[in-house]
Amino acid sequence: MKLNWIIFVTGWMSFRAVGSGLFLFWIFTENERSAPSEWIIPFVGDFFIGITALFLVYFIYKKPSAVLWGILLAWNFVGLFDLYEAITTSILVPYEPIPELGLNDFGVKSVLTLNSIIHISAIYLLFQSRIKSYFNL
C-alpha cells in the first residue's frame, strides 16, 4: 500500500505540467487571464515536476534502485519547495485563473496546500523500511 501511494503521488504530480503549461502559455501570449509575471518561476517549477513525474513512475515500476530512491527524495523536496514558493507568491500576488471552476484565490491556495501535504506524505513514506528495501537500500 505504501508503495502504491508513492506511485500515485508521483503520477498525480503530472497534472502540474498540464495546469502550469496552460498558465505559461497564457502569460507568453498575453491572454487576459494570464498571471502576473511573479508567477513565472512557480509555473516553470510546476512544469518541471509534472513532466518528470511520469518518467519517475515508470522507473519505480521497472528499475527500482538506491539511486532512484535518492532522486525521488530530491524530486519530492524540490516539488515541495516549489509549492512553498507558489503559496508565498499566492499571498503576495493573488491570482484567480479560472474562478468559474473554483480556481479563485481560495481554490489556488487549497490546491497548493493539498499538493504540499501529498509531497510530505511521500517523503515520510520513502523512509519506511519496506519502501527502502524495495529500492534496495
KEPA-623577 format. One record per atom (N, C-alpha, C): residue number from 1; residue in three letters; atom name; y, x, z. Coordinates in steps of 0.02 Angstrom, whole numbers, padded with zeros to 5 digits, always signed. Each point is the difference from the previous one (the first is absolute). Layout:
<sites>
(NUM "ALA" "CA" (Y X Z)),
...
</sites>
This chain:
<sites>
(1 "MET" "N" (-00060 +00040 +00000)),
(1 "MET" "CA" (+00060 -00040 +00000)),
(1 "MET" "C" (+00063 +00043 +00000)),
(2 "LYS" "N" (+00000 +00054 +00038)),
(2 "LYS" "CA" (+00058 +00042 +00004)),
(2 "LYS" "C" (+00015 +00033 -00067)),
(3 "LEU" "N" (-00052 +00022 -00034)),
(3 "LEU" "CA" (+00009 +00030 -00066)),
(3 "LEU" "C" (+00026 -00051 -00050)),
(4 "ASN" "N" (-00027 -00061 +00004)),
(4 "ASN" "CA" (+00025 -00054 -00044)),
(4 "ASN" "C" (+00074 -00013 +00011)),
(5 "TRP" "N" (+00022 +00003 +00063)),
(5 "TRP" "CA" (+00071 -00011 +00014)),
(5 "TRP" "C" (+00042 +00056 -00031)),
(6 "ILE" "N" (-00023 +00062 +00006)),
(6 "ILE" "CA" (+00037 +00056 -00030)),
(6 "ILE" "C" (+00004 -00009 -00076)),
(7 "ILE" "N" (-00055 -00021 -00030)),
(7 "ILE" "CA" (-00001 -00011 -00072)),
(7 "ILE" "C" (+00048 -00057 -00018)),
(8 "PHE" "N" (-00002 -00054 +00038)),
(8 "PHE" "CA" (+00045 -00056 -00013)),
(8 "PHE" "C" (+00073 +00021 +00007)),
(9 "VAL" "N" (+00015 +00035 +00054)),
(9 "VAL" "CA" (+00069 +00021 +00013)),
(9 "VAL" "C" (+00025 +00044 -00058)),
(10 "THR" "N" (-00042 +00046 -00021)),
(10 "THR" "CA" (+00019 +00046 -00054)),
(10 "THR" "C" (+00011 -00039 -00064)),
(11 "GLY" "N" (-00046 -00045 -00017)),
(11 "GLY" "CA" (+00008 -00041 -00060)),
(11 "GLY" "C" (+00060 -00047 +00004)),
(12 "TRP" "N" (+00011 -00029 +00060)),
(12 "TRP" "CA" (+00056 -00045 +00010)),
(12 "TRP" "C" (+00067 +00033 -00018)),
(13 "MET" "N" (+00006 +00063 +00016)),
(13 "MET" "CA" (+00063 +00035 -00012)),
(13 "MET" "C" (+00015 +00009 -00074)),
(14 "SER" "N" (-00048 -00014 -00044)),
(14 "SER" "CA" (+00014 +00004 -00072)),
(14 "SER" "C" (+00052 -00052 -00020)),
(15 "PHE" "N" (+00005 -00054 +00038)),
(15 "PHE" "CA" (+00051 -00051 -00016)),
(15 "PHE" "C" (+00071 +00027 +00008)),
(16 "ARG" "N" (+00006 +00053 +00039)),
(16 "ARG" "CA" (+00067 +00030 +00008)),
(16 "ARG" "C" (+00025 +00028 -00067)),
(17 "ALA" "N" (-00045 +00022 -00043)),
(17 "ALA" "CA" (+00021 +00026 -00065)),
(17 "ALA" "C" (+00026 -00057 -00044)),
(18 "VAL" "N" (-00032 -00057 +00005)),
(18 "VAL" "CA" (+00021 -00057 -00041)),
(18 "VAL" "C" (+00070 -00023 +00019)),
(19 "GLY" "N" (+00010 -00013 +00065)),
(19 "GLY" "CA" (+00066 -00023 +00022)),
(19 "GLY" "C" (+00054 +00051 -00011)),
(20 "SER" "N" (-00013 +00062 +00020)),
(20 "SER" "CA" (+00052 +00051 -00008)),
(20 "SER" "C" (+00013 +00015 -00074)),
(21 "GLY" "N" (-00052 -00005 -00041)),
(21 "GLY" "CA" (+00011 +00011 -00072)),
(21 "GLY" "C" (+00048 -00052 -00028)),
(22 "LEU" "N" (-00009 -00063 +00021)),
(22 "LEU" "CA" (+00045 -00053 -00022)),
(22 "LEU" "C" (+00071 +00013 +00024)),
(23 "PHE" "N" (+00006 +00017 +00065)),
(23 "PHE" "CA" (+00067 +00011 +00028)),
(23 "PHE" "C" (+00034 +00061 -00030)),
(24 "LEU" "N" (-00039 +00053 -00014)),
(24 "LEU" "CA" (+00029 +00059 -00034)),
(24 "LEU" "C" (+00022 -00018 -00070)),
(25 "PHE" "N" (-00040 -00039 -00035)),
(25 "PHE" "CA" (+00019 -00023 -00067)),
(25 "PHE" "C" (+00066 -00038 +00002)),
(26 "TRP" "N" (+00007 -00044 +00049)),
(26 "TRP" "CA" (+00062 -00038 +00007)),
(26 "TRP" "C" (+00059 +00046 +00013)),
(27 "ILE" "N" (-00010 +00052 +00040)),
(27 "ILE" "CA" (+00055 +00046 +00014)),
(27 "ILE" "C" (+00020 +00036 -00064)),
(28 "PHE" "N" (-00049 +00025 -00037)),
(28 "PHE" "CA" (+00016 +00040 -00059)),
(28 "PHE" "C" (+00027 -00041 -00058)),
(29 "THR" "N" (-00017 -00065 -00001)),
(29 "THR" "CA" (+00027 -00044 -00052)),
(29 "THR" "C" (+00062 -00037 +00023)),
(30 "GLU" "N" (+00023 +00015 +00062)),
(30 "GLU" "CA" (+00059 -00031 +00030)),
(30 "GLU" "C" (-00005 -00076 +00000)),
(31 "ASN" "N" (-00058 -00026 +00017)),
(31 "ASN" "CA" (-00012 -00071 +00006)),
(31 "ASN" "C" (+00041 -00027 +00059)),
(32 "GLU" "N" (+00018 -00063 -00004)),
(32 "GLU" "CA" (+00040 -00031 +00054)),
(32 "GLU" "C" (-00037 -00002 +00067)),
(33 "ARG" "N" (-00066 +00005 -00001)),
(33 "ARG" "CA" (-00040 +00000 +00062)),
(33 "ARG" "C" (-00016 +00071 +00025)),
(34 "SER" "N" (+00028 +00049 -00033)),
(34 "SER" "CA" (-00016 +00069 +00019)),
(34 "SER" "C" (+00025 +00017 +00070)),
(35 "ALA" "N" (-00035 +00046 +00030)),
(35 "ALA" "CA" (+00016 +00022 +00068)),
(35 "ALA" "C" (+00058 +00049 -00003)),
(36 "PRO" "N" (+00034 +00008 +00056)),
(36 "PRO" "CA" (+00051 +00053 +00005)),
(36 "PRO" "C" (-00034 +00068 -00010)),
(37 "SER" "N" (+00038 +00048 -00020)),
(37 "SER" "CA" (-00027 +00067 -00016)),
(37 "SER" "C" (-00035 +00033 +00059)),
(38 "GLU" "N" (+00017 -00020 +00061)),
(38 "GLU" "CA" (-00032 +00029 +00059)),
(38 "GLU" "C" (-00076 -00015 +00002)),
(39 "TRP" "N" (-00022 -00049 -00037)),
(39 "TRP" "CA" (-00070 -00020 +00000)),
(39 "TRP" "C" (-00043 +00041 -00048)),
(40 "ILE" "N" (+00030 +00042 -00041)),
(40 "ILE" "CA" (-00039 +00037 -00050)),
(40 "ILE" "C" (-00053 +00043 +00033)),
(41 "ILE" "N" (+00017 +00038 +00051)),
(41 "ILE" "CA" (-00050 +00045 +00031)),
(41 "ILE" "C" (-00058 -00039 +00031)),
(42 "PRO" "N" (+00012 -00054 +00039)),
(42 "PRO" "CA" (-00057 -00038 +00025)),
(42 "PRO" "C" (-00043 -00029 -00056)),
(43 "PHE" "N" (+00031 -00022 -00054)),
(43 "PHE" "CA" (-00039 -00027 -00056)),
(43 "PHE" "C" (-00042 +00054 -00034)),
(44 "VAL" "N" (+00027 +00059 -00008)),
(44 "VAL" "CA" (-00038 +00055 -00030)),
(44 "VAL" "C" (-00059 +00018 +00045)),
(45 "GLY" "N" (+00012 +00001 +00065)),
(45 "GLY" "CA" (-00055 +00013 +00047)),
(45 "GLY" "C" (-00054 -00053 -00004)),
(46 "ASP" "N" (+00020 -00063 -00004)),
(46 "ASP" "CA" (-00048 -00055 -00007)),
(46 "ASP" "C" (-00039 +00007 -00065)),
(47 "PHE" "N" (+00034 +00018 -00053)),
(47 "PHE" "CA" (-00034 +00007 -00064)),
(47 "PHE" "C" (-00053 +00056 +00003)),
(48 "PHE" "N" (+00017 +00056 +00031)),
(48 "PHE" "CA" (-00048 +00055 +00007)),
(48 "PHE" "C" (-00060 -00022 +00042)),
(49 "ILE" "N" (+00012 -00032 +00057)),
(49 "ILE" "CA" (-00054 -00022 +00043)),
(49 "ILE" "C" (-00044 -00051 -00038)),
(50 "GLY" "N" (+00031 -00046 -00034)),
(50 "GLY" "CA" (-00038 -00051 -00036)),
(50 "GLY" "C" (-00041 +00027 -00057)),
(51 "ILE" "N" (+00027 +00046 -00038)),
(51 "ILE" "CA" (-00036 +00029 -00058)),
(51 "ILE" "C" (-00061 +00040 +00024)),
(52 "THR" "N" (+00008 +00037 +00053)),
(52 "THR" "CA" (-00055 +00043 +00024)),
(52 "THR" "C" (-00053 -00040 +00039)),
(53 "ALA" "N" (+00015 -00060 +00020)),
(53 "ALA" "CA" (-00046 -00039 +00042)),
(53 "ALA" "C" (-00068 -00012 -00034)),
(54 "LEU" "N" (+00001 -00022 -00062)),
(54 "LEU" "CA" (-00063 -00015 -00033)),
(54 "LEU" "C" (-00043 +00062 -00013)),
(55 "PHE" "N" (+00032 +00056 -00013)),
(55 "PHE" "CA" (-00037 +00062 -00007)),
(55 "PHE" "C" (-00035 +00018 +00065)),
(56 "LEU" "N" (+00035 -00009 +00056)),
(56 "LEU" "CA" (-00029 +00015 +00065)),
(56 "LEU" "C" (-00058 -00046 +00016)),
(57 "VAL" "N" (+00005 -00064 -00018)),
(57 "VAL" "CA" (-00055 -00046 +00011)),
(57 "VAL" "C" (-00062 +00024 -00038)),
(58 "TYR" "N" (+00010 +00019 -00061)),
(58 "TYR" "CA" (-00056 +00026 -00040)),
(58 "TYR" "C" (-00033 +00060 +00035)),
(59 "PHE" "N" (+00040 +00047 +00022)),
(59 "PHE" "CA" (-00027 +00060 +00031)),
(59 "PHE" "C" (-00033 -00015 +00068)),
(60 "ILE" "N" (+00025 -00050 +00036)),
(60 "ILE" "CA" (-00032 -00019 +00064)),
(60 "ILE" "C" (-00072 -00023 -00014)),
(61 "TYR" "N" (-00008 -00039 -00053)),
(61 "TYR" "CA" (-00067 -00024 -00018)),
(61 "TYR" "C" (-00045 +00055 -00028)),
(62 "LYS" "N" (+00027 +00039 -00046)),
(62 "LYS" "CA" (-00041 +00046 -00040)),
(62 "LYS" "C" (-00005 +00071 +00027)),
(63 "LYS" "N" (+00052 +00025 +00032)),
(63 "LYS" "CA" (+00001 +00071 +00019)),
(63 "LYS" "C" (+00031 +00011 +00069)),
(64 "PRO" "N" (-00029 -00030 +00052)),
(64 "PRO" "CA" (+00029 +00011 +00066)),
(64 "PRO" "C" (-00008 +00074 +00021)),
(65 "SER" "N" (+00052 +00028 +00027)),
(65 "SER" "CA" (-00002 +00070 +00022)),
(65 "SER" "C" (+00053 +00011 +00054)),
(66 "ALA" "N" (-00004 +00057 +00031)),
(66 "ALA" "CA" (+00049 +00017 +00052)),
(66 "ALA" "C" (+00070 +00006 -00031)),
(67 "VAL" "N" (+00002 +00026 -00061)),
(67 "VAL" "CA" (+00065 +00007 -00034)),
(67 "VAL" "C" (+00029 -00070 -00014)),
(68 "LEU" "N" (-00041 -00046 -00022)),
(68 "LEU" "CA" (+00023 -00068 -00013)),
(68 "LEU" "C" (+00024 -00033 +00065)),
(69 "TRP" "N" (-00035 +00012 +00055)),
(69 "TRP" "CA" (+00022 -00026 +00064)),
(69 "TRP" "C" (+00071 +00025 +00017)),
(70 "GLY" "N" (+00012 +00064 -00011)),
(70 "GLY" "CA" (+00066 +00028 +00012)),
(70 "GLY" "C" (+00053 -00029 -00046)),
(71 "ILE" "N" (-00019 -00010 -00062)),
(71 "ILE" "CA" (+00046 -00031 -00049)),
(71 "ILE" "C" (+00016 -00071 +00021)),
(72 "LEU" "N" (-00051 -00037 +00022)),
(72 "LEU" "CA" (+00012 -00069 +00023)),
(72 "LEU" "C" (+00045 -00002 +00061)),
(73 "LEU" "N" (-00010 +00046 +00045)),
(73 "LEU" "CA" (+00041 +00003 +00060)),
(73 "LEU" "C" (+00073 +00014 -00019)),
(74 "ALA" "N" (+00010 +00050 -00042)),
(74 "ALA" "CA" (+00068 +00017 -00022)),
(74 "ALA" "C" (+00030 -00057 -00040)),
(75 "TRP" "N" (-00039 -00031 -00044)),
(75 "TRP" "CA" (+00024 -00055 -00042)),
(75 "TRP" "C" (+00023 -00058 +00044)),
(76 "ASN" "N" (-00038 -00017 +00052)),
(76 "ASN" "CA" (+00020 -00054 +00045)),
(76 "ASN" "C" (+00063 +00018 +00038)),
(77 "PHE" "N" (+00007 +00062 +00021)),
(77 "PHE" "CA" (+00062 +00020 +00035)),
(77 "PHE" "C" (+00060 -00002 -00047)),
(78 "VAL" "N" (-00009 +00022 -00062)),
(78 "VAL" "CA" (+00055 -00002 -00049)),
(78 "VAL" "C" (+00018 -00073 -00013)),
(79 "GLY" "N" (-00050 -00043 -00008)),
(79 "GLY" "CA" (+00013 -00072 -00010)),
(79 "GLY" "C" (+00036 -00031 +00058)),
(80 "LEU" "N" (-00020 +00019 +00061)),
(80 "LEU" "CA" (+00032 -00025 +00060)),
(80 "LEU" "C" (+00072 +00024 +00005)),
(81 "PHE" "N" (+00011 +00064 -00016)),
(81 "PHE" "CA" (+00068 +00026 +00001)),
(81 "PHE" "C" (+00044 -00035 -00052)),
(82 "ASP" "N" (-00028 -00012 -00059)),
(82 "ASP" "CA" (+00037 -00036 -00052)),
(82 "ASP" "C" (+00019 -00070 +00024)),
(83 "LEU" "N" (-00046 -00033 +00034)),
(83 "LEU" "CA" (+00016 -00067 +00026)),
(83 "LEU" "C" (+00053 +00002 +00054)),
(84 "TYR" "N" (-00004 +00051 +00042)),
(84 "TYR" "CA" (+00053 +00009 +00052)),
(84 "TYR" "C" (+00068 +00009 -00034)),
(85 "GLU" "N" (+00001 +00040 -00052)),
(85 "GLU" "CA" (+00062 +00010 -00038)),
(85 "GLU" "C" (+00024 -00066 -00031)),
(86 "ALA" "N" (-00047 -00039 -00026)),
(86 "ALA" "CA" (+00019 -00064 -00030)),
(86 "ALA" "C" (+00025 -00050 +00053)),
(87 "ILE" "N" (-00030 +00000 +00059)),
(87 "ILE" "CA" (+00023 -00044 +00054)),
(87 "ILE" "C" (+00071 +00020 +00020)),
(88 "THR" "N" (+00011 +00065 +00006)),
(88 "THR" "CA" (+00067 +00024 +00017)),
(88 "THR" "C" (+00050 -00020 -00054)),
(89 "THR" "N" (-00019 +00009 -00063)),
(89 "THR" "CA" (+00043 -00020 -00055)),
(89 "THR" "C" (+00013 -00075 +00001)),
(90 "SER" "N" (-00051 -00039 +00017)),
(90 "SER" "CA" (+00009 -00073 +00000)),
(90 "SER" "C" (+00048 -00022 +00055)),
(91 "ILE" "N" (+00005 +00040 +00052)),
(91 "ILE" "CA" (+00048 -00016 +00054)),
(91 "ILE" "C" (+00071 +00019 -00022)),
(92 "LEU" "N" (+00005 +00059 -00030)),
(92 "LEU" "CA" (+00066 +00026 -00020)),
(92 "LEU" "C" (+00027 -00034 -00063)),
(93 "VAL" "N" (-00045 -00013 -00047)),
(93 "VAL" "CA" (+00019 -00029 -00065)),
(93 "VAL" "C" (-00048 -00057 -00016)),
(94 "PRO" "N" (+00011 -00060 +00029)),
(94 "PRO" "CA" (-00046 -00055 -00012)),
(94 "PRO" "C" (-00008 -00016 -00075)),
(95 "TYR" "N" (-00061 -00021 -00017)),
(95 "TYR" "CA" (-00016 -00015 -00070)),
(95 "TYR" "C" (-00044 -00061 -00002)),
(96 "GLU" "N" (+00019 -00050 -00039)),
(96 "GLU" "CA" (-00038 -00061 -00008)),
(96 "GLU" "C" (-00020 -00007 -00073)),
(97 "PRO" "N" (-00056 +00032 -00021)),
(97 "PRO" "CA" (-00016 +00002 -00070)),
(97 "PRO" "C" (-00020 -00067 -00030)),
(98 "ILE" "N" (-00042 -00038 +00035)),
(98 "ILE" "CA" (-00023 -00063 -00027)),
(98 "ILE" "C" (-00002 -00052 +00056)),
(99 "PRO" "N" (+00057 -00025 +00020)),
(99 "PRO" "CA" (+00002 -00046 +00057)),
(99 "PRO" "C" (-00040 -00065 -00014)),
(100 "GLU" "N" (-00008 -00017 -00064)),
(100 "GLU" "CA" (-00038 -00061 -00018)),
(100 "GLU" "C" (-00073 +00005 +00023)),
(101 "LEU" "N" (-00026 +00062 +00004)),
(101 "LEU" "CA" (-00070 +00011 +00020)),
(101 "LEU" "C" (-00006 +00025 +00071)),
(102 "GLY" "N" (+00054 -00003 +00038)),
(102 "GLY" "CA" (-00001 +00022 +00069)),
(102 "GLY" "C" (+00018 +00073 +00010)),
(103 "LEU" "N" (+00018 +00034 -00054)),
(103 "LEU" "CA" (+00021 +00070 +00007)),
(103 "LEU" "C" (+00075 +00004 +00012)),
(104 "ASN" "N" (+00021 -00034 +00053)),
(104 "ASN" "CA" (+00068 +00007 +00024)),
(104 "ASN" "C" (+00001 +00058 +00050)),
(105 "ASP" "N" (+00053 +00008 +00037)),
(105 "ASP" "CA" (+00005 +00056 +00047)),
(105 "ASP" "C" (-00058 +00000 +00051)),
(106 "PHE" "N" (-00014 -00059 +00028)),
(106 "PHE" "CA" (-00054 -00006 +00049)),
(106 "PHE" "C" (-00068 +00014 -00033)),
(107 "GLY" "N" (-00010 -00026 -00060)),
(107 "GLY" "CA" (-00064 +00010 -00035)),
(107 "GLY" "C" (-00012 +00073 -00017)),
(108 "VAL" "N" (+00052 +00035 -00021)),
(108 "VAL" "CA" (-00007 +00071 -00016)),
(108 "VAL" "C" (-00019 +00039 +00063)),
(109 "LYS" "N" (+00035 -00012 +00055)),
(109 "LYS" "CA" (-00015 +00035 +00062)),
(109 "LYS" "C" (-00070 -00017 +00025)),
(110 "SER" "N" (-00022 -00062 -00009)),
(110 "SER" "CA" (-00067 -00020 +00021)),
(110 "SER" "C" (-00054 +00037 -00039)),
(111 "VAL" "N" (+00008 +00004 -00066)),
(111 "VAL" "CA" (-00048 +00035 -00041)),
(111 "VAL" "C" (-00003 +00075 +00018)),
(112 "LEU" "N" (+00058 +00030 +00009)),
(112 "LEU" "CA" (+00003 +00070 +00019)),
(112 "LEU" "C" (-00033 +00013 +00067)),
(113 "THR" "N" (+00012 -00045 +00048)),
(113 "THR" "CA" (-00030 +00008 +00066)),
(113 "THR" "C" (-00076 -00010 -00003)),
(114 "LEU" "N" (-00023 -00050 -00037)),
(114 "LEU" "CA" (-00072 -00012 -00006)),
(114 "LEU" "C" (-00035 +00060 -00032)),
(115 "ASN" "N" (+00028 +00026 -00053)),
(115 "ASN" "CA" (-00030 +00059 -00033)),
(115 "ASN" "C" (+00001 +00061 +00047)),
(116 "SER" "N" (+00050 +00006 +00041)),
(116 "SER" "CA" (+00002 +00055 +00049)),
(116 "SER" "C" (-00058 -00006 +00050)),
(117 "ILE" "N" (-00010 -00060 +00025)),
(117 "ILE" "CA" (-00055 -00012 +00047)),
(117 "ILE" "C" (-00067 +00015 -00034)),
(118 "ILE" "N" (-00007 -00020 -00062)),
(118 "ILE" "CA" (-00062 +00013 -00037)),
(118 "ILE" "C" (-00011 +00076 -00007)),
(119 "HIS" "N" (+00051 +00037 -00017)),
(119 "HIS" "CA" (-00006 +00073 -00005)),
(119 "HIS" "C" (-00020 +00030 +00068)),
(120 "ILE" "N" (+00031 -00022 +00054)),
(120 "ILE" "CA" (-00016 +00026 +00066)),
(120 "ILE" "C" (-00073 -00014 +00017)),
(121 "SER" "N" (-00025 -00059 -00018)),
(121 "SER" "CA" (-00070 -00015 +00014)),
(121 "SER" "C" (-00047 +00046 -00039)),
(122 "ALA" "N" (+00017 +00016 -00062)),
(122 "ALA" "CA" (-00041 +00045 -00040)),
(122 "ALA" "C" (+00001 +00071 +00030)),
(123 "ILE" "N" (+00058 +00022 +00022)),
(123 "ILE" "CA" (+00004 +00067 +00031)),
(123 "ILE" "C" (-00043 +00002 +00062)),
(124 "TYR" "N" (+00003 -00052 +00041)),
(124 "TYR" "CA" (-00042 -00004 +00060)),
(124 "TYR" "C" (-00074 +00003 -00018)),
(125 "LEU" "N" (-00021 -00038 -00050)),
(125 "LEU" "CA" (-00070 -00003 -00019)),
(125 "LEU" "C" (-00025 +00066 -00030)),
(126 "LEU" "N" (+00044 +00037 -00032)),
(126 "LEU" "CA" (-00021 +00064 -00029)),
(126 "LEU" "C" (-00025 +00049 +00054)),
(127 "PHE" "N" (+00020 -00011 +00062)),
(127 "PHE" "CA" (-00021 +00044 +00054)),
(127 "PHE" "C" (-00062 -00025 +00037)),
(128 "GLN" "N" (-00029 -00055 -00022)),
(128 "GLN" "CA" (-00061 -00025 +00031)),
(128 "GLN" "C" (-00059 +00041 -00023)),
(129 "SER" "N" (-00047 +00011 +00046)),
(129 "SER" "CA" (-00056 +00046 -00014)),
(129 "SER" "C" (-00042 -00021 -00060)),
(130 "ARG" "N" (-00013 -00064 -00009)),
(130 "ARG" "CA" (-00040 -00023 -00057)),
(130 "ARG" "C" (+00036 +00012 -00066)),
(131 "ILE" "N" (+00065 -00008 +00000)),
(131 "ILE" "CA" (+00039 +00011 -00061)),
(131 "ILE" "C" (+00001 +00075 -00015)),
(132 "LYS" "N" (+00011 +00040 +00052)),
(132 "LYS" "CA" (+00001 +00073 -00010)),
(132 "LYS" "C" (-00068 +00024 -00026)),
(133 "SER" "N" (-00054 -00027 +00024)),
(133 "SER" "CA" (-00066 +00021 -00024)),
(133 "SER" "C" (-00011 -00022 -00072)),
(134 "TYR" "N" (+00028 -00057 -00021)),
(134 "TYR" "CA" (-00005 -00022 -00069)),
(134 "TYR" "C" (+00033 +00052 -00047)),
(135 "PHE" "N" (+00054 +00029 +00024)),
(135 "PHE" "CA" (+00036 +00050 -00040)),
(135 "PHE" "C" (-00025 +00072 +00015)),
(136 "ASN" "N" (-00057 +00005 +00032)),
(136 "ASN" "CA" (-00032 +00065 +00014)),
(136 "ASN" "C" (+00043 +00045 +00044)),
(137 "LEU" "N" (+00031 -00028 +00050)),
(137 "LEU" "CA" (+00039 +00040 +00047)),
(137 "LEU" "C" (-00040 +00014 +00062)),
</sites>
